[in-house]
Amino acid sequence: MSPKDFSDEWDRLNEKYAALQVALADSVVRAWPDNLVGALALDDMAFKDTARFMSLYNEASDMVKNFRYVANDYKTISILSNTAPGKMFLDYTVKGGNPDGSDVSLSDYIARVNTSCSTTGHHGAVPARQRSLPYAKPTTHSRATGST
């Protein structure tokens, strides 16, 4: 067997094994939805099939939802799904966050990055600020001019 064939076979079997693990965890969670066994199975499934995890989490008892590992999985998956590429950022404001004591919002900085990216005049070159915020999406509203 060539190294490429070995690698392809490994990938195929690994996918099959992962699917079997998720199916087993799913059946354990459904059999024991309100105790530690179900909570451990749900925790095991969390990052193997996040959609199924979220569905089972919503059906789980409060005891399972409050199990620290499951609660942490839920929080992490929620954060990751809200900050994935293509998703709009969640704006927030820090009261008195500027040196002069005024409020500062994440959108203030995203607007600055978008302005600096659009005014560089370099075609094909990615400005350093854009590289540092790879998932920043252009805003449709300019805070400076108030236009859209």
Secondary structure by P-SEA (a helix, b strand, c coil): ccaaaaaaaaaaaaaaaaaaaaaaaaaaaaaccccaaaaaaaaaaccccaaaaaaaaaacccccccaaaaaaaaaaaaaaaaaccccccccccccccccccccccaaaaaaaaaaaaaaccccccccaaaaacccccccccccccccc
